[in-house]
Amino acid sequence: MPLINITLAEGKSAEYLETVGNTLHEALMETWGIPEHDRFHIFNEIKPAHFYIDREMWGVERSNDVIVFHFTTTPRTSEMKAAFFKRLPELLKERLNLRPEDVFISLAPNTREDWSFGNGKQQLLED
């Protein structure tokens, strides 16, 4: 179960945000086997003046439509990561015409003991 913070410049429609979330979850189900009802997305819309992502780094030229996906997640295999990194931009291009250059993804791994979904329990250790 990843917890995903999605950061983008404010001004997009509710439909746009919903499509981003649905597309993200579809890519995760396809590449990581995430269950349909395992969705934890937090959208952060910020003023463009407060959102500075370098426009040119690592041979990528970003636009003002850049979206940052920052994950906190249990470890994933290198193959799973590569498949997801490839698939999400493909789907966002299809659904929203979002340039692949504008899909910025960061993973912060943790362990199963680092999660509590409520009630003061470590549910992932109880599996």
PyMOL commands that set and color helices and strands:
alter all, ss='L'
color gray80, all
select helices_A, chain A and resi 14-32+48-50+78-96+100-102+112-114+123-125
alter helices_A, ss='H'
color red, helices_A
select strands_A, chain A and resi 3-9+41-46+56-57+60-61+67-73+103-109
alter strands_A, ss='S'
color yellow, strands_A
deselect
rebuild
show_as cartoon
